[in-house]
């Protein structure tokens, strides 16, 4: 499964998803790519976060670990990014004080640097209590088999659905900042928790069932189903009523995550993929400045060619993927430096880099 405590397929999933994250922020991204990665590239991160979770600590120890592993990296990298932007800026930005205030408020869409890391930190809190309830009470009342799993998943999904409906139904002007989003992604935490619960329960028996059915043929078939589910509405311009659209999004996420897991368990891994997958938080934190710098240079030295690529959907799609792969290689250098000399930023001990 992995080397030491690592689970190889989890790192492969994270590698695939962080590539999609980087691709999603590029100027060269296209609507085709967006339709493809949107259903799974963030929810799969939540899924594997729940998968690797082991409920063995009291709440204080648990919170301390998450504070060290998620909150401190978020704080260091988000503030560093803001300070760096005041010195070297490739885009328009607010004053230092305004950017710091919005960053600490963490309201989605309002200067929420590294929002995903902050959202994951917040989501882990209800997830901790939910898993404790599932392990200590739900299993005793209903049983630890499929009945207990079904009830736990259903309740988590209902909470997630309420969160989704809140975000969709409340008007943008609900709060003074011009949206219905809440500080520190509180409105999003149950959406994240649902996929974390799926990941946790997947490890408790469902993984073995998937492994028995996971072949190249089955993997290819599921990938084809996913592509059809994504691109038939996209190509035909089909729009669903709000409730049906919500349920369709859940289906796409579930099929997308399953397909990515099956791919990750089928494809051979290597040191490059594993290393990127093990350092996705660093990649998430640092890729913004890297792609902004490269895009700025491209516009200055090859503006006409770059504009021509951006204007062509096929060329732009290919260029965006190659650009994301290039970034994944370039960011090995700062990831190496942080792991080698500043591991405390990531809540890690010094490790041997091979």
N, C-alpha and C positions, 0 to 999 in steps of 0.2 A: 504493500500500500504506500509506503513512503520511506524516507531515510530518517532514522531517529524518530522524533515525535511528529515529523511532517507527514501529511497525507498527500501523495503526489497528485491525485486527480483534483483535489481541492485547489492546489496551487495552479494547475492547468486551467481550471474554471476561472480563477482570479486573473490569470494572465489574459485569457480571452476577453474578460469583462473590462479590464483596465485598458486594453487596446481600444475597445469600443468607447470607453469614457474619453480617452484622448482624441479619438476620431470625432466624437460628438462636439468637441470644442473648436475644431479647425474651421477656417474659412472655406476650405475645400469640401467640407461635408455636404452631402446632398440629401434631398428628401427620400431618395431610395434607401440610402444607408440609415437614415433616421427611422424609417418605417421598419427596417430590419432589426436594429439593436434596441429600440425603445422598450419592447415588452420584457426584456430579460436582463439588460446589462447592469441595472442597479439591484433589481429584486434577487438576482443570483448571488450578489454579495451578501445580502441579508440572509439568504438561504444557507450559505456555507458558514456564516457566522453562528447561526443556530446549530448547524451540524457539528461543529467542533466544540460546542459548549458542553462542559461537564459540571453538573450541579453538586459541587463538593464543598464550597465555601459558605460561611455565614455572610450576611449582607455587608457588613463592614469590610471584610476581606475582599469580597466581590467588588464593591464600589471602589475600593482603593486600587485594585488591579485595573479596572476600567478607567479610572481617573489617570493612572499612570500610562496605560497603553493607548488611550484614545484622547482624553481631554488635554493632557500635557502636549502631545504632538499637535493636536488641533491649535492650541494656544500659541505654541512656538512658531509653527509654520504660517499660521494665518497672520500673526502680528509681523513676522519677518517679511511676508509678501507685501503687506501694506507699507511697511517702512521702506522696502526696496522700491516700491512703486513711486514713492515720493522723490527718489533719487534718479531712478532709471525707469521712465514710463513710456510704454508704446501705445497706450490708450488713454483716453480722458478719464479722470478720476476726481473724487471730491477732495476736500482738505483732509489733513491727517486726523484731526479730531473727529470729523464727521465719519470718516471711514472706520476709525476704531469703535465709535459708538454703534454704528450699524453692525459691525462685526460681532460685538459682544451681545447685541440684541438677537442676532441670528434669525432674522425674518426673511423667509424665502423670497428671493428676487430683489433684495435690498442690501447689496454689499455683503452678502453672507458667505465670506470666504470659507472654503473647505466645508461647505454645508453638509456634505454627506457624512463626514467624520463626526460632526456635531450631532447629526440626526441619529447615527448609529449609537453614539454614547447615550443619548436620551432614550432610545428604543430599548436598550439593554436593561433599563430599570424596570419597566413593567414586565419585560420578558423574564427577568429573574423571578419575580413573584408569581408569574403565571406558571412557569415550569415547576416551581416549588409546590404550587397548588395541584398541578397535574400529577406530580410524583407522590405527594403525601396524602391527597384527599380524593382526587378524581379516580385514581387507580383502585383505591379501596372501595369507593362507592359503586363504581361501574365495572371495574376489572381492568387489568393491564393489557388486554388484547385489543382487537380492532374496535370494540365498542368504546373503550376508553380513548383510543386515538381519534376516533371519529368525533366524539363529543368535544375533545380538546381542540381539534382543528375547526370544528363548526363554530364554537364560541369565539375563537380567535378570528375567524373569517367575518363573523357578525360585527365584531368590534372594528375590523378593518373596513367593512362596508359602510358603517356609520361614519367613519373618518373620511372615506371617499365622497360620500354624499354631502357631508359638511363642506368639503372643499369645492364641490361642484355646484351646490345649491346656493350658498351664501354669496351675495354680490360683492364685487371687487371693492366697493367703497365702505365695507363694513367697519373697518378700523381706520384711524387717521393716516396710516401709511399707504392707504389706497388698495388694500386687498383683505381677504378673509384669513390669511395665514397668521399663525400665532408665533410669538417668540420661541426660540429654541425648538422649532419644528414639532411642537406639541400636537398639532393637528395631524401630523404625519406618522407619529410613533406607532400607532396601532396598525397602520398599513405595513410598516417595516416589521413589527412584531409578528404579524401573520406569517410572513415568509420565513422568519427565524424559527417559529414554531414548526412549520413544515419541515425545515431542515433538521431540527432536533428529532422529530418523530420519524423522519425518513431513516435516520441512523438506527432506530430501534426495531428493525425488522423488515422495513420496506426496501432497504438497499439490497438485501440479499435476493429479493424477488426480482428487482430490476436487473441485477447482475446475471441472473439465470437467463433472462430474455435479451440481454444486451449482446447483439452480434452486429457485424458490419451491415448486414441486410436490414435488421431492425432499426439500427441507428440511421441509416440512409432513408428508410421509409418515414421515420418520425421527422427528420429534417425536411423532407419533401412536404409532409403535412404542415409543418410550421410555415414553410415558405408560401404554400397555398393559402393558409389562413391569413397571413400577413398581406400578401400582394394581390390577391383577388379583389378585396375591397379597395386597396390602394389604386390598382390599375383601372378598375371600373368606376372609381369615384363613389363607392357606396358609403353612405353615412347611416348610422344606426340611431334610433331614439336613445335618449340619455341612459335609461336603465339597462337596455340591451347592450349599449356600448360599454357600460361598466362591467357587465358579466363577460362580455367578449374580451375585455382587457385582462380579466382574471384567467380566462382560458388561454390566451396568448402567452401570458407570463408562465403559467404552469407548463404548457407544452414547450416553450422556449427554454426554461430552466432544465426540464427533463432532457431535451435534446442536447444542451450544452454538457450536462453531466455524462450522458452516454458517449458523446464525442471525447470528453476528457478521459474517460475510462478506456477508450479505444486507441487513441493516438499515442505514439511513443513520446515520452517527455525527454528533456535534455537539460543541461545546466542553465542555459539561457532562459528557457521557459520557467524553470523552477525558481530561478533567482528573481525574475520579474514578478512571478506570482507570490513570492514570499515578501516582497517589498512594495505592494500596491499602495499602501498608505503614503510612502515617500513619493511614489510616482504621481499619485493624486495631488499631493501638495506642491510638487515642483514642475509639473509639465506645463502649467500656464505660462510662466515666464519664458520657458524654453521655446514653446511654439510661437509666442508673440515675437520673440527675437528673430527667429528664423523667417517668419512671415514678413516682418519688416525688412529684413535683408533681401528677401526675394523680390519685394516690390521695388526696391531701389536698384538692384542689379539686373533684374529680368522681369520688369513690370509688365511689358507687353505679352510675353510668353505666359506669365503667371495669370494675367487677366484672361487670356485665351483659354487656359486650362479651366479656370473657374467658370467660364461661360459655357463649357461643354459638360453635360451631365456624366457621360461615360468617362472622359478624361479626368474630370474632377473626382469621381468616385474612386478611380484607380489611384490617382495621386494622393487622395486622402488616406487610403489604406497604407500606401508606401510611406507616407509622411509619419503616420502613427507608428509603424514598425521602426522607422529611423529614430523617432523619439524614444522608443522603448530601449534601443541600443545605447543612445547617447546618455540617457538617465541612469545607466548602470554606474557611471562614474560618480555622481553625487551620492547614489545609494551606497556604493562601496565606501566612500569617505565617511558617511554618517554611521554606517554599521561598524566601521573600523575604529573611528576615533570619537564619535559622539552617540553611542548607542543609547545613552540615558534619555536622549530626546524621544526615542521610541519606546521607552520603558523596558529596554533590553539590557542584558549583560553583554560584555565584550564577547565576540564570537570569532572563531577562526574563519577567515574568508579564503576559499579555495579557488 
